Amino acid sequence: MMRIVRTMDAPTETPNDKANKILELIRKRGTVHLRRIIVESGLPFNEALPILKSLEEKGLIEEFKHGGYTYYKITDAGKDFIETE
């Protein structure tokens, strides 16, 4: 006898959803360590890093180093972008 198991697929996050999630996380926290972004967003490093680079290229966040660690903070343009969403 064959058993059929139905599973419900979780809704798939689009790249924009992921970028918005990261941007909102940085806005809420102010200055955020790269590892914290990865943990709180639930995204693997290889997905989070290109999103962060894209947000930085668009001028929505800034990357900076302190003590050898990478941090991100939201820019005024990033705050404006969230407010218009």
Backbone bond lengths (Angstrom), bond angles and torsions (degrees), N, CA, C in turn:
res aa  C-N    CA-C-N  psi(-1)  N-CA   C-N-CA  omega(-1)  CA-C   N-CA-C  phi
1 M - - - 1.446 - - 1.531 108.97 -
2 M 1.302 116.62 135.31 1.456 121.64 -178.42 1.525 109.50 -98.50
3 R 1.312 115.47 133.53 1.468 120.20 176.61 1.517 109.70 -99.05
4 I 1.292 116.42 134.45 1.448 121.56 175.80 1.520 107.69 -108.45
5 V 1.301 115.20 125.00 1.460 120.37 -179.05 1.515 107.51 -113.25
6 R 1.301 115.57 123.86 1.474 120.45 177.42 1.516 108.79 -92.33
7 T 1.266 115.17 135.15 1.458 119.75 174.67 1.507 107.60 -123.82
8 M 1.281 115.31 148.22 1.458 119.74 175.57 1.516 107.70 -98.33
9 D 1.287 114.56 123.26 1.461 118.65 177.99 1.522 109.27 -74.91
10 A 1.304 114.49 134.40 1.463 119.05 175.63 1.520 108.09 -69.35
11 P 1.320 116.90 145.14 1.466 118.10 177.35 1.528 110.05 -58.84
12 T 1.289 115.49 136.48 1.462 121.08 -178.62 1.520 109.63 -83.03
13 E 1.322 115.21 132.41 1.465 119.97 177.14 1.524 109.01 -79.78
14 T 1.303 115.61 133.57 1.458 120.32 175.69 1.532 108.52 -79.85
15 P 1.323 117.67 164.58 1.467 119.18 175.20 1.533 112.04 -56.73
16 N 1.331 117.36 -37.15 1.468 119.73 177.76 1.518 111.73 -64.95
17 D 1.335 116.94 -39.40 1.466 120.43 176.91 1.525 110.61 -59.75
18 K 1.323 115.63 -43.81 1.462 120.69 -179.17 1.528 110.89 -65.72
19 A 1.317 116.36 -42.79 1.470 120.37 179.06 1.520 110.76 -64.51
20 N 1.321 116.74 -42.31 1.468 120.19 178.66 1.525 111.33 -64.83
21 K 1.332 116.67 -37.76 1.463 120.86 177.97 1.527 110.47 -61.70
22 I 1.329 116.59 -45.42 1.462 121.14 179.85 1.519 110.48 -66.30
23 L 1.324 117.01 -44.17 1.462 120.57 -179.16 1.532 110.76 -61.63
24 E 1.304 117.21 -42.85 1.465 121.37 179.43 1.533 110.81 -66.04
25 L 1.312 116.62 -39.06 1.469 120.88 178.22 1.528 110.17 -61.70
26 I 1.335 117.07 -43.81 1.465 120.53 179.80 1.526 109.81 -67.07
27 R 1.329 117.21 -38.97 1.472 120.32 178.78 1.530 110.57 -61.20
28 K 1.319 116.98 -44.61 1.469 121.05 -177.78 1.524 112.42 -66.64
29 R 1.321 116.96 -38.21 1.461 120.78 -174.03 1.520 114.09 -91.16
30 G 1.322 117.70 -18.09 1.466 119.97 -178.52 1.506 111.65 87.42
31 T 1.308 117.12 -88.28 1.456 123.33 176.71 1.515 107.54 -112.72
32 V 1.327 116.31 127.32 1.466 119.74 -172.26 1.526 110.79 -130.78
33 H 1.318 115.46 132.01 1.459 123.08 175.07 1.528 108.67 -71.00
34 L 1.324 116.61 144.31 1.462 122.12 -179.75 1.525 112.00 -52.21
35 R 1.297 117.95 -44.45 1.471 121.02 -178.64 1.530 111.10 -62.51
36 R 1.325 117.28 -38.72 1.467 121.61 178.97 1.528 110.36 -63.28
37 I 1.337 116.64 -39.75 1.470 120.63 178.14 1.526 109.91 -61.76
38 I 1.310 116.39 -44.57 1.461 120.85 -178.89 1.529 110.62 -64.28
39 V 1.315 117.30 -45.30 1.468 121.27 -179.02 1.525 110.92 -65.12
40 E 1.322 117.26 -49.58 1.465 120.47 -174.44 1.524 113.44 -74.44
41 S 1.326 117.23 -28.61 1.467 119.13 179.09 1.525 111.24 -81.42
42 G 1.331 116.12 -22.19 1.457 119.95 -177.56 1.523 113.19 76.38
43 L 1.321 116.11 10.60 1.461 120.48 179.97 1.522 110.15 -95.58
44 P 1.324 117.19 143.10 1.468 118.91 174.60 1.528 110.30 -69.19
45 F 1.307 115.11 156.53 1.466 121.95 -178.18 1.525 111.72 -51.18
46 N 1.361 116.09 -45.07 1.460 119.81 -175.40 1.529 112.97 -68.42
47 E 1.335 118.85 -14.30 1.463 121.82 173.34 1.526 110.90 -95.85
48 A 1.315 116.42 -39.30 1.463 120.83 -175.69 1.524 112.05 -68.87
49 L 1.319 117.95 -40.88 1.461 120.41 -174.82 1.533 113.25 -61.47
50 P 1.340 119.97 -47.04 1.467 118.45 177.44 1.538 112.91 -62.99
51 I 1.314 116.83 -33.47 1.468 120.19 177.23 1.522 109.78 -65.66
52 L 1.328 116.73 -44.74 1.461 120.66 178.34 1.529 110.73 -61.33
53 K 1.318 117.19 -42.94 1.469 120.93 179.25 1.532 110.12 -62.73
54 S 1.315 117.36 -40.78 1.461 121.59 179.04 1.533 111.12 -64.40
55 L 1.336 116.32 -44.60 1.468 120.17 177.99 1.527 110.82 -62.19
56 E 1.338 115.79 -37.35 1.463 120.14 178.91 1.534 110.55 -68.13
57 E 1.326 117.10 -43.36 1.468 121.05 179.30 1.534 111.42 -61.75
58 K 1.319 116.74 -31.66 1.469 121.60 178.88 1.525 112.01 -81.16
59 G 1.336 116.28 -5.10 1.461 120.59 178.44 1.514 114.32 80.02
60 L 1.344 117.07 17.17 1.464 120.72 -177.66 1.531 112.69 -88.95
61 I 1.328 116.16 -24.81 1.465 121.38 176.26 1.521 108.50 -137.53
62 E 1.335 115.12 164.14 1.465 121.63 174.74 1.517 108.58 -124.21
63 E 1.322 115.75 139.14 1.458 121.92 174.19 1.516 107.97 -99.41
64 F 1.311 116.64 139.73 1.456 119.49 171.75 1.519 109.74 -147.44
65 K 1.308 114.68 157.81 1.467 121.57 -178.97 1.514 109.10 -109.47
66 H 1.324 114.52 143.24 1.463 120.58 175.33 1.518 107.05 -148.10
67 G 1.317 116.09 121.82 1.464 120.38 179.61 1.517 113.33 59.93
68 G 1.329 116.79 29.98 1.454 120.33 179.13 1.522 114.07 84.67
69 Y 1.324 117.71 -0.34 1.458 122.12 -179.66 1.524 110.10 -105.80
70 T 1.325 115.91 152.04 1.463 121.42 -179.38 1.521 109.93 -100.65
71 Y 1.322 114.83 130.19 1.461 121.93 178.80 1.522 109.38 -126.74
72 Y 1.325 114.40 159.97 1.464 120.77 176.45 1.515 108.99 -132.21
73 K 1.333 114.72 147.91 1.465 120.04 173.61 1.520 107.95 -141.08
74 I 1.303 115.79 154.43 1.457 121.17 -178.33 1.528 109.73 -80.45
75 T 1.304 116.34 148.03 1.465 121.81 177.57 1.530 108.41 -98.01
76 D 1.313 116.18 171.44 1.460 119.64 174.80 1.523 111.06 -60.71
77 A 1.326 116.34 -37.57 1.468 120.50 177.25 1.529 110.76 -63.23
78 G 1.338 116.59 -37.15 1.463 121.24 176.93 1.523 111.64 -65.37
79 K 1.333 116.13 -41.66 1.468 119.96 177.48 1.523 110.75 -63.77
80 D 1.327 116.21 -42.80 1.470 120.63 177.91 1.513 111.13 -62.66
81 F 1.319 116.93 -39.76 1.460 122.07 -179.34 1.527 110.17 -61.85
82 I 1.343 116.99 -44.46 1.464 120.71 179.71 1.516 111.07 -64.46
83 E 1.325 116.86 -40.65 1.462 121.09 -178.51 1.532 112.29 -65.21
84 T 1.329 117.34 -28.68 1.458 119.95 -178.65 1.523 112.92 -88.83
85 E 1.307 117.08 -9.50 1.468 121.65 179.10 1.499 111.36 -69.50
